[in-house]
């Protein structure tokens, strides 16, 4: 099938899915893909056409294409529902709210020449001070002295918990973002779901499992979406890749002992991340005895819940049942996971991953 035809059909499918998700009724437009100069998309009310730049699809991932699609649907909403021809005024902003358009994608097309969904968030002097403290502690966490390393990681967790508690307690509004982890897989392994539960339970983010279209291959792959403050999302993303990489390293060392089958690998990897989660759970239980942690557990972040609902108004939670694993390999992995230390990864200049601190506005 011609690529442009396949992409157009996918845009039609996503268009209808967006209307369903946000309970909106609009008359189906014409959708086309063609060169648009320095614009990513446009809505023509006279021909009732949504047009998208071929470069948008060729050069960017589909999650960004979807945000531009929602941006243009918001223009159609202004035309069809409000009966207005305004461009980016109050009615357009109201339409963007209705459609859950990401903040970065609400700008005028002239400001969207470069698609940068995360942007930069200015840190205060206090945030820089605490960030430096955390970096020093994570440096200690690489110590070969297991007791010293564990104490360092426990202190990081305490700082992290307190700092995320403060904005909630003081009712300071946070900036929320989402980012996508691309797996390039048709299905996720159970140990990946366990890693996601670790991120959700210990790193102050919400995790969404979804499928996302890959334009160049005209197929869908599983993705993991992280939602939360910019700093928490970046930390959670770092932890995800850290655990994936460490699990692979442990497995490569373990399988050299003798030939192992794929089921053994899945069991071992599940054991590694389960052992790491048990260690985090144990320390969290100790923190819950303090007033700060208890208040944080009781006080859910309602603003984050609202952000997730804006992004996914028809979100359905699915519980994944337990799968049978091989006890020998699972227990071997679990013992390694229990000794795993989260190594330094905060505010690396090259990757900008792993910042622990929550931005304050």
Buried (B, 14 or more C-beta within 10 A) or exposed (E): EEBEEBBBEBBBEBBEEBBEBBEBEBEEBEBBBEEBEEBBBBBBBEEBBBBBBBBBBEEBBBBBBBBBBBBBBBBBBBBBBBEBEEEBEEBBBBBBEBBBBBEBBBEEBEEBEEBEBEEEBEBEEEBEEBBEBBBBBBEBBEBEEEEEBBBBBBBBBBBBBBBBBBBBEEEEEBBBBBBBBBBEEEEBBBBBBBBBBBBBBBBBBBBBBEEBBBBEEBEBBBBBBBBBBBBBBBBBBBBBBBBBEBBEEBBEEBBEEEEBEEEBBBBBBBBBBBBBBEBBEEBBEEBBEEEBBEEBEEEEBEBBEEBBEBBBEEEEEEEEEEEEBBEEBBBBBBEBBBEBBBBBBBBEEEEEBBBBBBBBE
